């Protein structure tokens, strides 16, 4: 069903949304969406960096454990 919308259908939907909500409300909503995307990307980047640091720390400590190390 959604495969047959096409460009004229999308334009009609955009005009209806603009009329219903107004330009100010839509621009503030898009600003919030942009902030959310930025926060998501920052979170993913921080998580990736944390995992890489953990892997690097594990790679540094590759010496075999002895009985002295366990005590």
C-alpha positions as CSV (number, residue, x, y, z in Angstrom):
1,X,0.0,0.0,0.0
2,X,2.8,2.5,0.9
3,X,4.7,1.6,-2.2
4,X,2.2,3.5,-4.4
5,X,2.4,6.9,-2.6
6,X,4.8,8.6,-5.0
7,X,6.0,12.2,-5.1
8,X,2.5,13.8,-5.5
9,X,1.2,11.9,-2.5
10,X,4.2,12.9,-0.3
11,X,3.7,16.5,-1.3
12,X,0.1,16.4,-0.4
13,X,0.9,14.8,3.0
14,X,3.5,17.5,3.6
15,X,1.0,20.3,2.8
16,X,-1.7,18.8,5.1
17,X,0.8,18.5,8.0
18,X,2.0,22.1,7.4
19,X,-1.6,23.4,7.4
20,X,-2.5,21.4,10.5
21,X,0.5,22.2,12.7
22,X,1.9,25.4,11.3
23,X,5.5,26.3,10.4
24,X,6.6,27.2,13.9
25,X,5.6,23.9,15.5
26,X,7.1,21.8,12.7
27,X,10.4,23.7,12.8
28,X,10.7,23.3,16.6
29,X,9.8,19.6,16.2
30,X,12.5,19.1,13.6
31,X,15.0,20.9,15.9
32,X,14.2,18.4,18.7
33,X,14.6,15.5,16.3
34,X,18.0,16.9,15.2
35,X,19.0,17.1,18.9
36,X,17.9,13.6,19.5
37,X,19.8,12.2,16.5
38,X,22.9,14.1,17.7
39,X,22.6,12.7,21.2
40,X,22.1,9.2,19.8
41,X,25.2,9.4,17.6
42,X,27.2,10.8,20.6
43,X,26.1,7.9,22.8
44,X,27.0,5.3,20.1
45,X,30.4,7.0,19.7
46,X,31.0,7.0,23.4
47,X,30.0,3.3,23.7
48,X,32.3,2.3,20.9
49,X,35.2,4.3,22.4
50,X,34.6,2.6,25.8
51,X,34.6,-0.8,24.2
52,X,37.8,-0.1,22.2
53,X,39.5,1.1,25.4
54,X,38.4,-2.0,27.3
55,X,39.8,-4.2,24.5
56,X,43.0,-2.2,24.4
57,X,43.4,-2.6,28.2
58,X,42.8,-6.3,27.9
59,X,45.3,-6.6,25.1
60,X,48.0,-4.9,27.2
61,X,47.6,-7.4,30.0
62,X,48.3,-10.6,28.2
63,X,50.8,-12.0,30.7
64,X,49.8,-15.4,32.0
65,X,48.5,-15.6,35.5
66,X,50.6,-17.4,38.1
67,X,49.8,-18.5,41.6
68,X,51.5,-15.3,42.9
69,X,49.1,-13.2,40.8
70,X,46.0,-14.9,42.1
71,X,46.9,-14.3,45.7
